[in-house]
Amino acid sequence: MKTNFVGGSGQTTLTVRHNVPAGENLDDKVEIAADAEADLLTIDGVDTVQTSIGGSGLSAVFGGSGGITYQITITDSPDVDADAVQAEITRQLATIPSLGEMSLASGPSAFGSGTIDLTIKAPSEESLAAVTTDVQNAMLESGDADEVTTSLSDTEKFISIKVNRAKAAKYFLAEAGIGQTMSGIIDPQSVAQIVIDDVTMDMIVVTKNAPDTIAELKKYKIVTPLGTKVKLSTVASVTVKETAATRTTERGVLSSTVSVTPSSDNLSASTVAVQEALDTVTLPSGTTVTVGGVAQDQADSFLQLGLALLAAILIVYVVMVATFRSLRQPLLLLVSIPFAATGAIGLQILSGIPLGVSSLIGLLMLVGIVVTNAIVLIDLVNQYRERGSKVVDALLEGTTRRVRPVVMTALATIFALTPLATGVTGSGGFISQPLAIVVIGGLLSSTVLTLVVLPAIYSLVEGAKERREVKRASKPAKKTRAAKA
């Protein structure tokens, strides 16, 4: 049986992230975005595309950093399947001829993560980058992912100034002093505040003839404590390097994330495929990989709802023990719950809708619904027995009289949930439809089996006492006839 977390959310908006090579200026990015935007609009189901260019961390030496973001709105029409359009967009991103890489943003949704996230921890940046690449390639080769992204995919160029301590010492310079001087040149900070016409303003000291290129930066002369000047390239090496735009640590250990968008709606199968692909990756010493994201969300939710289901059964049993003043009869009534689960799971499989959190909530509701019909039936049977009827006679009479109300109650609930089960509730159907299918399937099976199997079990258990009495009554008669003979 297929399983998932909460199913497709039916959202009509999604975000596509476009990573262009670092160093592209704003005009270049505008041209790149215009071409990609036109390609996105050709996809069936896409209504509008809103483009945002740029980001934080602008540098005086390089062009603006930050990628391109496309906010896509899917056509709001009953004939358009938003989840199908989103899957089609994901598949076509790789075919769009554009500079850089385009990927669907994998941010958390209202119900948690929508991807299977692999968290990688390593003792060094080199091993972290290597393992992240290996894991990403393994996921791509597995064929069970629509998209694989990593937290290290976003890169930025930066200026690396490596001070030669021996040469700097000849001029009485230290690394801290050189770093502070360079910071003031490239990114001037506020040194004071002044108030003009009741308006507070920051006072910033800008270096005259500040370098605008790497070549000018190398030639920039630093004032030494002796009052002389020395070129930066004399005491340090100035290079341009590329690194991950963000670094993440967990408890002081470097970490990265590989996000896998499953190609199937069966989350359990996708999780198994991801784990099998992960097993093919050789991890160096000190490196670990853990599976999280939507897979972990599903496992946690299923466990919590499973415990809630057991608690509900226990509470129902305690209430029935207090009502029937018996420990045995409430156990008979709980037999209706497996009957309900049989129909619920069966209809879920026939419908092809994966089992998720909504389905388990439906099973939780069934615990109280199906036991009600069993209580109505057995309560009348007990009334007939109190009036002196035998077990079999009480069952026949009680079942005959309770068929109509039990069936009417079940049908009323089934018909009330039919609109939800058929998916005519609009965008909220991803939650209501699985729940309705589970309840309808459970009611169908439990109603039929409660009227047939429950009386049979009741006769076997409660009728055993009568059968023993009949046997004991027949034994003295046999002994008397034998003595006369």
Kinemage of the C-alpha trace (Angstrom):
@kinemage 1
@onewidth
@group {chain A} dominant
@subgroup {mainchain}
@vectorlist {calphas} color= white
{ca met a 1} P 0.000 0.000 0.000
{ca lys a 2} L 1.230 3.476 -0.856
{ca thr a 3} L 1.983 5.837 2.011
{ca asn a 4} L 2.772 9.521 2.273
{ca phe a 5} L 2.785 12.297 4.865
{ca val a 6} L -0.139 14.617 4.115
{ca gly a 7} L -0.333 14.234 0.329
{ca gly a 8} L -0.186 16.977 -2.247
{ca ser a 9} L -1.163 20.317 -0.777
{ca gly a 10} L -2.768 21.566 -3.969
{ca gln a 11} L -0.903 24.871 -3.659
{ca thr a 12} L -1.257 27.148 -6.662
{ca thr a 13} L 2.038 28.980 -6.121
{ca leu a 14} L 5.597 27.740 -6.056
{ca thr a 15} L 9.065 29.218 -6.119
{ca val a 16} L 11.841 28.413 -8.580
{ca arg a 17} L 15.392 29.380 -7.706
{ca his a 18} L 17.858 30.273 -10.470
{ca asn a 19} L 21.540 30.162 -9.535
{ca val a 20} L 23.620 32.131 -12.018
{ca pro a 21} L 27.433 32.220 -12.020
{ca ala a 22} L 28.851 34.604 -9.445
{ca gly a 23} L 30.048 37.922 -10.800
{ca glu a 24} L 27.218 38.522 -13.282
{ca asn a 25} L 26.055 42.124 -13.059
{ca leu a 26} L 22.449 43.229 -12.795
{ca asp a 27} L 21.968 43.880 -16.526
{ca asp a 28} L 23.199 40.383 -17.398
{ca lys a 29} L 20.878 38.847 -14.829
{ca val a 30} L 17.922 40.777 -16.249
{ca glu a 31} L 18.561 39.275 -19.688
{ca ile a 32} L 18.997 35.774 -18.272
{ca ala a 33} L 15.799 36.094 -16.233
{ca ala a 34} L 13.781 37.383 -19.189
{ca asp a 35} L 14.635 34.331 -21.307
{ca ala a 36} L 13.955 31.867 -18.486
{ca glu a 37} L 10.692 33.608 -17.591
{ca ala a 38} L 9.466 33.288 -21.197
{ca asp a 39} L 10.243 29.545 -21.136
{ca leu a 40} L 8.395 29.066 -17.845
{ca leu a 41} L 5.288 30.769 -19.238
{ca thr a 42} L 5.117 28.211 -22.064
{ca ile a 43} L 4.446 25.368 -19.621
{ca asp a 44} L 0.783 24.352 -19.600
{ca gly a 45} L -0.968 25.426 -16.423
{ca val a 46} L 1.356 28.338 -15.580
{ca asp a 47} L -0.585 31.574 -15.290
{ca thr a 48} L 1.925 34.215 -14.161
{ca val a 49} L 5.619 34.406 -13.293
{ca gln a 50} L 6.951 37.097 -10.969
{ca thr a 51} L 10.719 37.550 -11.087
{ca ser a 52} L 12.977 38.919 -8.337
{ca ile a 53} L 16.682 39.558 -8.931
{ca gly a 54} L 19.433 40.210 -6.422
{ca gly a 55} L 20.030 39.641 -2.756
{ca ser a 56} L 22.058 40.765 0.216
{ca gly a 57} L 25.839 40.938 0.573
{ca leu a 58} L 26.719 43.392 -2.235
{ca ser a 59} L 30.394 44.017 -2.677
{ca ala a 60} L 32.201 47.142 -3.879
{ca val a 61} L 34.694 45.044 -5.776
{ca phe a 62} L 32.348 42.624 -7.582
{ca gly a 63} L 28.937 42.808 -9.181
{ca gly a 64} L 25.833 42.253 -7.111
{ca ser a 65} L 25.511 38.825 -5.516
{ca gly a 66} L 22.293 36.901 -5.133
{ca gly a 67} L 20.410 34.741 -7.611
{ca ile a 68} L 17.107 35.003 -9.426
{ca thr a 69} L 13.792 33.904 -7.960
{ca tyr a 70} L 10.628 33.149 -9.939
{ca gln a 71} L 7.290 33.134 -8.107
{ca ile a 72} L 5.022 30.993 -10.300
{ca thr a 73} L 1.237 31.074 -10.064
{ca ile a 74} L -0.639 28.065 -11.439
{ca thr a 75} L -3.902 28.599 -13.298
{ca asp a 76} L -6.804 28.621 -10.841
{ca ser a 77} L -9.165 26.296 -12.670
{ca pro a 78} L -11.026 23.119 -11.626
{ca asp a 79} L -9.669 21.427 -14.750
{ca val a 80} L -6.030 22.041 -13.760
{ca asp a 81} L -4.291 19.703 -11.323
{ca ala a 82} L -1.903 21.932 -9.368
{ca asp a 83} L 0.207 18.993 -8.187
{ca ala a 84} L 0.545 17.657 -11.736
{ca val a 85} L 1.571 21.098 -13.030
{ca gln a 86} L 4.150 21.407 -10.264
{ca ala a 87} L 5.584 17.987 -11.179
{ca glu a 88} L 5.722 19.019 -14.848
{ca ile a 89} L 7.551 22.250 -13.961
{ca thr a 90} L 10.065 20.255 -11.932
{ca arg a 91} L 10.721 17.920 -14.860
{ca gln a 92} L 11.120 20.741 -17.410
{ca leu a 93} L 13.480 22.895 -15.363
{ca ala a 94} L 16.450 20.876 -16.568
{ca thr a 95} L 15.441 21.374 -20.218
{ca ile a 96} L 15.241 25.183 -20.076
{ca pro a 97} L 18.301 26.545 -21.950
{ca ser a 98} L 19.610 29.136 -19.532
{ca leu a 99} L 22.866 30.174 -17.928
{ca gly a 100} L 23.156 28.655 -14.476
{ca glu a 101} L 20.996 26.070 -12.722
{ca met a 102} L 17.273 26.229 -11.997
{ca ser a 103} L 15.624 24.257 -9.210
{ca leu a 104} L 12.395 24.192 -7.267
{ca ala a 105} L 12.804 25.855 -3.887
{ca ser a 106} L 12.603 23.144 -1.210
{ca gly a 107} L 11.564 25.236 1.747
{ca pro a 108} L 9.292 23.816 4.452
{ca ser a 109} L 5.562 23.854 3.825
{ca ala a 110} L 2.774 24.465 6.305
{ca phe a 111} L 2.869 20.779 7.250
{ca gly a 112} L 6.652 20.369 7.385
{ca ser a 113} L 9.290 19.517 4.815
{ca gly a 114} L 8.244 18.342 1.362
{ca thr a 115} L 11.516 16.588 0.582
{ca ile a 116} L 13.563 13.716 1.959
{ca asp a 117} L 16.501 15.530 3.551
{ca leu a 118} L 19.866 13.866 4.116
{ca thr a 119} L 21.935 15.645 6.752
{ca ile a 120} L 25.679 15.150 6.306
{ca lys a 121} L 28.179 15.915 9.078
{ca ala a 122} L 31.925 15.980 8.505
{ca pro a 123} L 35.015 17.187 10.407
{ca ser a 124} L 36.374 19.344 7.548
{ca glu a 125} L 35.091 21.395 4.640
{ca glu a 126} L 36.928 19.217 2.106
{ca ser a 127} L 35.384 15.955 3.303
{ca leu a 128} L 31.969 17.623 3.674
{ca ala a 129} L 32.020 18.870 0.086
{ca ala a 130} L 33.250 15.511 -1.248
{ca val a 131} L 30.652 13.434 0.592
{ca thr a 132} L 27.871 15.876 -0.309
{ca thr a 133} L 28.767 15.506 -3.997
{ca asp a 134} L 28.902 11.701 -3.725
{ca val a 135} L 25.514 11.556 -2.004
{ca gln a 136} L 23.974 13.900 -4.560
{ca asn a 137} L 25.274 11.782 -7.445
{ca ala a 138} L 23.998 8.590 -5.813
{ca met a 139} L 20.528 10.093 -5.452
{ca leu a 140} L 20.513 11.223 -9.095
{ca glu a 141} L 21.627 7.806 -10.317
{ca ser a 142} L 18.921 6.032 -8.305
{ca gly a 143} L 16.241 7.285 -10.707
{ca asp a 144} L 13.722 7.779 -7.876
{ca ala a 145} L 14.130 11.544 -7.545
{ca asp a 146} L 12.615 14.348 -9.587
{ca glu a 147} L 15.166 16.754 -8.203
{ca val a 148} L 18.216 16.675 -5.937
{ca thr a 149} L 19.622 19.871 -4.440
{ca thr a 150} L 22.260 20.573 -1.819
{ca ser a 151} L 22.823 23.375 0.628
{ca leu a 152} L 26.331 23.770 -0.835
{ca ser a 153} L 25.091 24.451 -4.369
{ca asp a 154} L 24.916 28.211 -3.785
{ca thr a 155} L 28.415 29.607 -4.112
{ca glu a 156} L 29.891 33.092 -3.800
{ca lys a 157} L 33.238 34.522 -4.818
{ca phe a 158} L 35.271 36.310 -2.178
{ca ile a 159} L 38.604 38.058 -1.837
{ca ser a 160} L 41.170 36.012 0.045
{ca ile a 161} L 43.992 38.015 1.611
{ca lys a 162} L 46.609 35.674 3.077
{ca val a 163} L 49.164 37.585 5.097
{ca asn a 164} L 52.811 36.490 5.015
{ca arg a 165} L 53.676 36.920 8.662
{ca ala a 166} L 57.420 37.039 8.128
{ca lys a 167} L 57.238 39.805 5.508
{ca ala a 168} L 54.590 41.715 7.482
{ca ala a 169} L 56.762 41.603 10.601
{ca lys a 170} L 59.567 43.405 8.734
{ca tyr a 171} L 57.241 46.374 8.401
{ca phe a 172} L 55.861 45.990 11.955
{ca leu a 173} L 52.452 44.918 10.617
{ca ala a 174} L 50.150 42.262 12.053
{ca glu a 175} L 47.310 40.231 10.518
{ca ala a 176} L 44.683 41.918 12.682
{ca gly a 177} L 45.817 45.387 11.663
{ca ile a 178} L 45.882 44.548 7.948
{ca gly a 179} L 42.453 42.960 8.187
{ca gln a 180} L 40.998 45.988 9.953
{ca thr a 181} L 42.474 48.326 7.343
{ca met a 182} L 41.080 46.284 4.430
{ca ser a 183} L 37.658 46.062 6.063
{ca gly a 184} L 37.525 49.827 6.437
{ca ile a 185} L 38.431 50.311 2.784
{ca ile a 186} L 36.019 47.805 1.238
{ca asp a 187} L 33.123 48.148 3.658
{ca pro a 188} L 33.273 51.468 5.546
{ca gln a 189} L 31.489 51.512 8.884
{ca ser a 190} L 29.796 54.269 10.827
{ca val a 191} L 32.199 56.055 13.186
{ca ala a 192} L 29.762 58.505 14.765
{ca gln a 193} L 26.254 59.954 14.599
{ca ile a 194} L 25.196 63.548 14.114
{ca val a 195} L 21.816 65.236 14.412
{ca ile a 196} L 20.775 67.706 11.711
{ca asp a 197} L 17.317 69.266 11.922
{ca asp a 198} L 16.211 66.608 14.428
{ca val a 199} L 17.315 63.858 12.043
{ca thr a 200} L 19.973 61.399 13.243
{ca met a 201} L 22.529 60.495 10.587
{ca asp a 202} L 25.488 58.102 10.517
{ca met a 203} L 28.928 59.545 9.816
{ca ile a 204} L 30.997 57.260 7.580
{ca val a 205} L 34.654 57.812 6.736
{ca val a 206} L 35.338 56.751 3.135
{ca thr a 207} L 38.904 56.145 2.000
{ca lys a 208} L 39.983 58.420 -0.796
{ca asn a 209} L 40.868 56.606 -4.046
{ca ala a 210} L 39.634 53.261 -2.668
{ca pro a 211} L 40.502 50.329 -4.970
{ca asp a 212} L 37.754 49.155 -7.333
{ca thr a 213} L 39.487 46.102 -8.823
{ca ile a 214} L 41.706 43.273 -7.671
{ca ala a 215} L 44.695 44.848 -9.418
{ca glu a 216} L 44.153 48.139 -7.602
{ca leu a 217} L 43.688 46.280 -4.328
{ca lys a 218} L 47.066 44.562 -4.730
{ca lys a 219} L 48.723 47.923 -5.388
{ca tyr a 220} L 47.034 49.637 -2.452
{ca lys a 221} L 49.595 50.962 0.009
{ca ile a 222} L 49.206 50.351 3.720
{ca val a 223} L 50.625 52.817 6.218
{ca thr a 224} L 52.999 51.092 8.618
{ca pro a 225} L 53.554 52.078 12.279
{ca leu a 226} L 56.795 53.732 11.159
{ca gly a 227} L 54.881 56.059 8.859
{ca thr a 228} L 56.082 54.421 5.659
{ca lys a 229} L 53.845 52.825 3.049
{ca val a 230} L 53.980 49.303 1.614
{ca lys a 231} L 51.946 47.607 -1.097
{ca leu a 232} L 49.456 44.998 0.059
{ca ser a 233} L 50.868 42.474 -2.422
{ca thr a 234} L 54.265 42.818 -0.726
{ca val a 235} L 53.067 41.459 2.603
{ca ala a 236} L 50.108 39.306 1.480
{ca ser a 237} L 48.783 37.260 -1.423
{ca val a 238} L 45.471 38.521 -2.836
{ca thr a 239} L 43.332 35.996 -4.732
{ca val a 240} L 39.696 35.431 -5.651
{ca lys a 241} L 38.212 32.170 -4.378
{ca glu a 242} L 34.815 30.514 -4.455
{ca thr a 243} L 33.033 29.041 -1.470
{ca ala a 244} L 29.597 27.993 -0.329
{ca ala a 245} L 27.284 30.943 0.223
{ca thr a 246} L 26.294 29.595 3.633
{ca arg a 247} L 27.915 27.346 6.195
{ca thr a 248} L 25.952 25.335 8.711
{ca thr a 249} L 27.182 23.752 11.917
{ca glu a 250} L 25.386 21.546 14.412
{ca arg a 251} L 26.976 21.579 17.843
{ca gly a 252} L 30.195 22.803 16.305
{ca val a 253} L 30.293 20.145 13.536
{ca leu a 254} L 30.112 21.212 9.891
{ca ser a 255} L 26.983 19.958 8.145
{ca ser a 256} L 25.204 20.124 4.819
{ca thr a 257} L 21.831 18.990 3.500
{ca val a 258} L 20.934 17.032 0.370
{ca ser a 259} L 17.230 17.500 -0.427
{ca val a 260} L 15.579 14.799 -2.554
{ca thr a 261} L 12.219 15.456 -4.202
{ca pro a 262} L 10.597 11.997 -4.634
{ca ser a 263} L 9.355 11.140 -8.110
{ca ser a 264} L 6.675 8.842 -6.691
{ca asp a 265} L 3.670 9.507 -4.471
{ca asn a 266} L 4.649 6.443 -2.435
{ca leu a 267} L 6.825 7.947 0.275
{ca ser a 268} L 7.703 4.597 1.853
{ca ala a 269} L 9.067 3.227 -1.429
{ca ser a 270} L 10.940 6.461 -2.070
{ca thr a 271} L 12.496 6.384 1.391
{ca val a 272} L 13.651 2.796 0.845
{ca ala a 273} L 15.132 3.750 -2.542
{ca val a 274} L 16.965 6.703 -0.974
{ca gln a 275} L 18.356 4.481 1.780
{ca glu a 276} L 19.521 1.872 -0.759
{ca ala a 277} L 21.238 4.564 -2.824
{ca leu a 278} L 22.813 5.960 0.339
{ca asp a 279} L 24.227 2.535 1.203
{ca thr a 280} L 26.310 2.634 -1.987
{ca val a 281} L 28.196 5.739 -0.808
{ca thr a 282} L 31.472 5.131 1.014
{ca leu a 283} L 31.721 7.477 3.990
{ca pro a 284} L 35.149 8.507 5.300
{ca ser a 285} L 35.951 8.286 8.973
{ca gly a 286} L 34.142 10.846 11.104
{ca thr a 287} L 31.412 11.493 8.509
{ca thr a 288} L 27.767 10.606 9.130
{ca val a 289} L 24.567 10.815 7.068
{ca thr a 290} L 21.075 10.777 8.583
{ca val a 291} L 17.725 10.643 6.803
{ca gly a 292} L 15.201 13.309 7.753
{ca gly a 293} L 12.792 15.724 6.161
{ca val a 294} L 9.382 14.426 5.147
{ca ala a 295} L 10.468 10.824 5.832
{ca gln a 296} L 11.173 11.683 9.475
{ca asp a 297} L 7.970 13.733 9.684
{ca gln a 298} L 5.990 10.727 8.462
{ca ala a 299} L 7.643 8.318 10.895
{ca asp a 300} L 7.058 10.636 13.869
{ca ser a 301} L 3.426 11.351 12.927
{ca phe a 302} L 2.599 7.685 12.313
{ca leu a 303} L 4.113 6.751 15.675
{ca gln a 304} L 2.187 9.444 17.551
{ca leu a 305} L -1.112 8.616 15.847
{ca gly a 306} L -0.503 4.912 16.439
{ca leu a 307} L -0.127 5.578 20.153
{ca ala a 308} L -3.251 7.755 20.058
{ca leu a 309} L -5.119 4.884 18.380
{ca leu a 310} L -4.104 2.462 21.140
{ca ala a 311} L -5.087 5.008 23.789
{ca ala a 312} L -8.484 5.465 22.135
{ca ile a 313} L -9.116 1.708 22.139
{ca leu a 314} L -8.136 1.494 25.818
{ca ile a 315} L -10.426 4.389 26.772
{ca val a 316} L -13.349 2.868 24.853
{ca tyr a 317} L -12.764 -0.455 26.599
{ca val a 318} L -12.702 1.147 30.056
{ca val a 319} L -15.940 3.004 29.361
{ca met a 320} L -17.659 -0.177 28.152
{ca val a 321} L -16.430 -2.137 31.164
{ca ala a 322} L -18.066 0.429 33.421
{ca thr a 323} L -21.263 0.334 31.327
{ca phe a 324} L -21.671 -3.434 30.867
{ca arg a 325} L -20.070 -4.327 34.226
{ca ser a 326} L -18.157 -7.070 32.500
{ca leu a 327} L -14.591 -7.577 31.334
{ca arg a 328} L -15.480 -10.119 28.687
{ca gln a 329} L -18.258 -8.504 26.681
{ca pro a 330} L -16.347 -5.262 25.941
{ca leu a 331} L -13.603 -7.410 24.419
{ca leu a 332} L -16.188 -8.901 22.082
{ca leu a 333} L -17.296 -5.443 21.040
{ca leu a 334} L -13.727 -4.409 20.237
{ca val a 335} L -13.694 -7.093 17.535
{ca ser a 336} L -15.512 -4.536 15.361
{ca ile a 337} L -12.342 -2.430 15.163
{ca pro a 338} L -10.296 -4.943 13.097
{ca phe a 339} L -13.335 -5.335 10.842
{ca ala a 340} L -13.335 -1.592 10.264
{ca ala a 341} L -9.590 -1.520 9.585
{ca thr a 342} L -10.010 -4.226 6.944
{ca gly a 343} L -12.495 -2.207 4.914
{ca ala a 344} L -10.672 1.071 5.454
{ca ile a 345} L -7.360 -0.247 4.158
{ca gly a 346} L -9.070 -2.156 1.350
{ca leu a 347} L -10.878 0.909 0.005
{ca gln a 348} L -7.692 2.962 0.396
{ca ile a 349} L -5.855 0.476 -1.834
{ca leu a 350} L -8.669 0.359 -4.405
{ca ser a 351} L -8.809 4.154 -4.620
{ca gly a 352} L -5.038 4.403 -5.143
{ca ile a 353} L -4.755 7.232 -2.610
{ca pro a 354} L -1.715 6.803 -0.326
{ca leu a 355} L -2.141 6.209 3.385
{ca gly a 356} L -1.161 9.354 5.273
{ca val a 357} L -1.809 11.329 8.408
{ca ser a 358} L -5.396 12.097 7.338
{ca ser a 359} L -6.063 8.386 6.864
{ca leu a 360} L -4.840 7.579 10.369
{ca ile a 361} L -7.057 10.311 11.784
{ca gly a 362} L -9.950 8.584 9.991
{ca leu a 363} L -9.001 5.291 11.664
{ca leu a 364} L -8.999 7.109 14.994
{ca met a 365} L -12.552 8.293 14.316
{ca leu a 366} L -13.636 4.765 13.351
{ca val a 367} L -12.772 3.443 16.810
{ca gly a 368} L -15.747 5.285 18.270
{ca ile a 369} L -18.085 5.023 15.274
{ca val a 370} L -18.007 1.262 14.683
{ca val a 371} L -18.104 0.338 18.365
{ca thr a 372} L -21.341 2.319 18.669
{ca asn a 373} L -23.158 -0.055 16.295
{ca ala a 374} L -21.827 -3.059 18.200
{ca ile a 375} L -23.019 -1.571 21.503
{ca val a 376} L -26.498 -0.953 20.090
{ca leu a 377} L -26.695 -4.593 18.980
{ca ile a 378} L -25.287 -6.331 22.050
{ca asp a 379} L -27.196 -4.133 24.497
{ca leu a 380} L -30.524 -5.335 23.064
{ca val a 381} L -29.301 -8.961 23.082
{ca asn a 382} L -28.469 -8.620 26.783
{ca gln a 383} L -31.933 -7.232 27.454
{ca tyr a 384} L -33.527 -10.320 25.889
{ca arg a 385} L -31.270 -12.591 27.927
{ca glu a 386} L -32.267 -10.803 31.131
{ca arg a 387} L -35.876 -11.603 30.250
{ca gly a 388} L -35.022 -15.309 30.161
{ca ser a 389} L -34.209 -15.927 26.479
{ca lys a 390} L -31.494 -18.341 25.484
{ca val a 391} L -28.342 -16.951 23.860
{ca val a 392} L -29.197 -18.118 20.357
{ca asp a 393} L -32.785 -16.903 20.600
{ca ala a 394} L -31.682 -13.546 22.016
{ca leu a 395} L -29.164 -13.130 19.208
{ca leu a 396} L -31.687 -13.930 16.495
{ca glu a 397} L -34.276 -11.599 17.946
{ca gly a 398} L -31.833 -8.778 18.778
{ca thr a 399} L -29.985 -8.885 15.453
{ca thr a 400} L -33.247 -8.906 13.512
{ca arg a 401} L -34.496 -5.808 15.314
{ca arg a 402} L -31.187 -3.937 15.122
{ca val a 403} L -30.389 -4.503 11.434
{ca arg a 404} L -32.405 -1.509 10.273
{ca pro a 405} L -31.062 1.161 12.693
{ca val a 406} L -27.464 -0.066 12.329
{ca val a 407} L -27.640 0.002 8.526
{ca met a 408} L -29.417 3.372 8.515
{ca thr a 409} L -26.775 4.901 10.780
{ca ala a 410} L -23.945 3.580 8.616
{ca leu a 411} L -25.557 4.707 5.355
{ca ala a 412} L -26.252 8.183 6.722
{ca thr a 413} L -22.587 8.604 7.633
{ca ile a 414} L -21.391 7.142 4.329
{ca phe a 415} L -23.575 9.408 2.205
{ca ala a 416} L -22.580 12.434 4.279
{ca leu a 417} L -18.902 11.717 3.586
{ca thr a 418} L -19.358 10.909 -0.107
{ca pro a 419} L -18.717 14.508 -1.299
{ca leu a 420} L -15.420 14.521 0.588
{ca ala a 421} L -14.424 11.101 -0.752
{ca thr a 422} L -15.114 12.086 -4.355
{ca gly a 423} L -12.831 15.106 -4.036
{ca val a 424} L -15.388 17.841 -4.762
{ca thr a 425} L -14.275 19.899 -1.758
{ca gly a 426} L -11.740 21.926 -3.726
{ca ser a 427} L -8.190 22.643 -2.612
{ca gly a 428} L -8.775 21.137 0.833
{ca gly a 429} L -9.386 17.690 -0.641
{ca phe a 430} L -5.826 16.540 0.046
{ca ile a 431} L -6.789 16.337 3.738
{ca ser a 432} L -10.501 15.464 3.648
{ca gln a 433} L -10.502 12.866 0.861
{ca pro a 434} L -8.251 10.209 2.499
{ca leu a 435} L -10.103 10.669 5.795
{ca ala a 436} L -13.501 10.182 4.148
{ca ile a 437} L -12.345 7.114 2.199
{ca val a 438} L -11.041 5.447 5.348
{ca val a 439} L -14.254 6.102 7.288
{ca ile a 440} L -16.495 4.932 4.426
{ca gly a 441} L -14.471 1.752 3.870
{ca gly a 442} L -14.416 1.014 7.588
{ca leu a 443} L -18.166 1.503 7.935
{ca leu a 444} L -18.942 -0.748 4.967
{ca ser a 445} L -16.922 -3.691 6.270
{ca ser a 446} L -17.685 -3.236 9.957
{ca thr a 447} L -21.447 -2.933 9.404
{ca val a 448} L -21.652 -6.166 7.430
{ca leu a 449} L -19.275 -8.106 9.643
{ca thr a 450} L -20.746 -6.721 12.881
{ca leu a 451} L -24.168 -8.090 11.959
{ca val a 452} L -22.736 -11.496 11.013
{ca val a 453} L -19.449 -12.236 12.773
{ca leu a 454} L -20.083 -10.475 16.087
{ca pro a 455} L -23.246 -12.527 16.871
{ca ala a 456} L -21.337 -15.712 16.014
{ca ile a 457} L -18.487 -14.829 18.379
{ca tyr a 458} L -20.975 -13.754 21.046
{ca ser a 459} L -22.703 -17.150 20.735
{ca leu a 460} L -19.404 -19.028 21.060
{ca val a 461} L -18.334 -17.109 24.180
{ca glu a 462} L -21.574 -16.355 26.022
{ca gly a 463} L -23.318 -19.549 24.885
{ca ala a 464} L -20.534 -21.747 26.255
{ca lys a 465} L -22.038 -21.529 29.760
{ca glu a 466} L -25.435 -22.740 28.536
{ca arg a 467} L -23.848 -25.589 26.592
{ca arg a 468} L -21.932 -26.732 29.702
{ca glu a 469} L -25.156 -26.698 31.729
{ca val a 470} L -26.889 -28.807 29.121
{ca lys a 471} L -24.035 -31.340 29.220
{ca arg a 472} L -24.098 -31.508 33.008
{ca ala a 473} L -27.863 -31.994 32.959
{ca ser a 474} L -27.598 -34.886 30.504
{ca lys a 475} L -24.901 -36.818 32.442
{ca pro a 476} L -27.097 -37.862 35.486
{ca ala a 477} L -29.785 -39.068 33.125
{ca lys a 478} L -27.309 -41.380 31.401
{ca lys a 479} L -26.074 -42.762 34.758
{ca thr a 480} L -29.683 -43.479 35.899
{ca arg a 481} L -30.509 -45.400 32.734
{ca ala a 482} L -27.309 -47.433 33.113
{ca ala a 483} L -28.144 -48.368 36.763
{ca lys a 484} L -31.630 -49.586 35.810
{ca ala a 485} L -30.171 -51.774 33.122
